[in-house]
Amino acid sequence: MPSAPTDPSGIGQEFDDHANCLACFGVNVGGELGDDRDRAKVGWIGYVRDQRRQAMLGELADVLQTVGNLIAAFGITDEEVAQAMDDCLERNRERGRL
């Protein structure tokens, strides 16, 4: 099933699939239909997004730690990092990325 524009990751459909599967075994998830199920679905989507965000933040922290380790290993000074960041900012401005 193609993803909806408001739910490109498809996690809303994932909620429906799980809720329907549980309903087959007599488990009521968020009511039969209507507001309760909609609220449960919004909660599920928020939970999954939060989990994905935390995973992404963990990966970003790993990248930053690696960059910091490389800076230390190669004896790069704070001034060199600052200049490299300024140069990067200018390149991105010239390319229209900012």
N, C-alpha and C positions, 0 to 999 in steps of 0.2 A: 504494500500500500504506500503511495507517495506521501511524503510528509506534508503537514499543513504549514502554511506560511507563518502561523503564530506558534508553531511547535516543530521547528525544523529537525530537531533531534529525534522526534517520534516518541518522547517519553510519555506523552499523554496516551498514546495508543498502547504503550507498554502497560500503563496502569489499567486501562480497560481490559487488556488481555488477561492480566493477573486477577482482576476483580471477577471477570467472567469465569475463569478457571476455578476460583474459590467458590463461586456461586454454584458450580456443578456439584460441589461437595456439601452444599447447604450452608456455606459461610456467607453472611451478609456483609458486604463491604460498602459502606456509605449509602445504604438504602437501595431499594430497587432501581429507582431513577430519580432524577431531580436534584434539588439543591444540596442534599446531604452528600450524594455521590460527587457532585461537582466540587463541593468544598474539599472532600477527601482527595479528589484528583488534583486540585490546586496545591494542597499540602504535599502530595506525593511529588509533583513536579518541582516544587520549591526544595524539598528534601534532596532529590536527585541532583538538582542544580547546585545546591550547597555542597554535596559530596564531591561533585565534579570540580567545583571551585577549589575546595580544600586540596584535592589531588593535584590540581594545576599549581596551586600555591606551593605545595611541597616540591613539585618539579622545578618551579622557578627558584626556590631556595637552593636546590641542588646545583642549578646552573650558576647562581651567584656565588655559592661556595667554591665551585670549580674555578670561576673567574678570579675570585680572591686568591685562591691557591696558586694559580698561574702568575698573577701579579707578584705575589711574594716570591715564588720560585725563580722568577726572572729578574728580581730586584727592580721592578718598575716603581717609580716614585709616584706620589700623589699628584705632583705637578704634571708628570707625563700622562697620567690617566685623565686629569682635567683637560689638558690640551687635546688629547685624542677625542674626548667627548665633545669639546667645542668644535673640533674639525668635523666630527660626525654630524653634529647639529647643523653646521653650515652646509655640508654636502646634501643633507636631507632637505633643507630649505631650498637650495638651488634646484633640486629635483621635484619640488612641489609636494613633498611628503608631509609637511607640517602646516 
